[in-house]
Amino acid sequence: MIERQMLRRFLVMCGGILMMGLGVALFKLSLMGNDPATALPIAVSGRIGLSFAHAMLLTNGLWFAAELLFGRHFIGPGTFAIWIGLGYLTSMYTDLITAHWEIPQALGGRLLLMAAGVLALSLAASLYQTADLGISPYDSLSLMLSRRLPLPYFWCRILTDSACTIGALLLGGIIGVGTLVCSLGLGPFISFFDRHVSQRLCGTKDSE
């Protein structure tokens, strides 16, 4: 029974990580601004001349230091899978989508891509966090805050996303509508998916 439950959680975690790469790719293709966790590495990349993948490794290294100090119990396979693999997954999805579909240039089509990116990122974060097999360095920040502050999780997520958005802006990064939507909207969506999807898939909540 324990092995079956672990396999279930592992599959949920893998599904979340795969969906996260898709969500980031959709945001990039929408040209409406990247999610805060990606916008900051992009800004760092432009400022110091690193590739995006290396800038993401660098910024996640800083978040990992905080996770190691204050949230060591969040560290697991998922931590390193996202830290190291998310950039490559994003590139793979971007190449696949652009090779098989024409990216809309009209505002309405770009807004739809952005909305799909918000939902994909929210569900992805909810899935792999609920699986509890390791939290990415960035996502651990809001979880650590929610355990130390008298605030619900989604307010802590809004706080960390907003801080990243401001940091990207100060470093000269490009902030778009999608960045602002993410900085304010991911927390409530993640909380919704936690209750209605992820907990059921992981077997941690009985079906109503």
C-alpha angles and dihedrals in degrees: 000000000000092000091049091051091049091050090050092052092045091054091048089051092050091049090052094050093048090050091048091060089051092050093052091047092052090052093050092049093048090063087213096116131287127265113271095254089057098035092063096054089046090054091047089049092054094044100051101023100248124142115258092250092053092044090053091050089050098049092043088052089061092049089046090057088058091045091051091051102040108015108032090145088066092063117103143117092304091057094062096034091061095037094054104024107039095084092052093046090051091052091048093052092044091053092046095049096045091046095054107027136044110241111233115244097188117097094242093056092046091051089053090052090050092049090050088050092053092051093044093050093046094049091043093053091045094050100050095038092052090048085064096208096125133323123229115253092249097045091049090066095070092041092052091049092049089056094049103037129059090242132108117253096254092057090051089050091051088050096053094041091050092049090052091048091052091047092052090049093050090051091054097259123154112257118194140175090275092057092052093045090052095046090056103028112041095075097059092042092050090050090051093050090046091060101037106032120008100047090051093048091050092046094240095119129047117237113254 
